[in-house]
Amino acid sequence: MAILGFGYKKIDFERKGPMKGGAQINHNANITDVQSATIKQGSASRDAARITFEFTANYEPEIASLKFEGELLWVDKPEQVKEALDGWTKDKKLSKEAMVPVYNTIFRRSLTQALIWTNDLNLPAPIRFPKVTAENAK
């Protein structure tokens, strides 16, 4: 299983108001569509799934919102790709074999981008960083 190709189609940030004390940061990822795709590798071709997604991060109460829309290609064994496509067509859900690498990639790539953008917007990071204290430095 592999993620081949990853890109954003739309990036939307909005600063709604000033920081007043702490902020509650909620982030989420949703799959919005899954379609069949074919990847050509030389003279061979492989079945793949073109997965469209949305990633959001909201800073509450009414401080800011971030939204990424994008797509990626997921490649696996033909039977795994078919199972993922059939599951999406039937229930709008990905198979477990597809879900884990797809969501991990979306969160890893999107949180990394959000970290850059929130710094430019003077917002707290969307993820917590470890803090070193004098007691931990021993």
Buried (B, 14 or more C-beta within 10 A) or exposed (E): EEBEEBEBEEBEBEBEEEEEEEBEBEBEBEBEEBEBBEBEEEEEEBBBBBBBBBBBBBBEEEBBBBBBBBBBBBBBEEEBBBBBBEBBEEEEEBBEBBBEBBBEBBBEBBBEBBEEBBEEBEBBEBBEEEEEEEEEEE
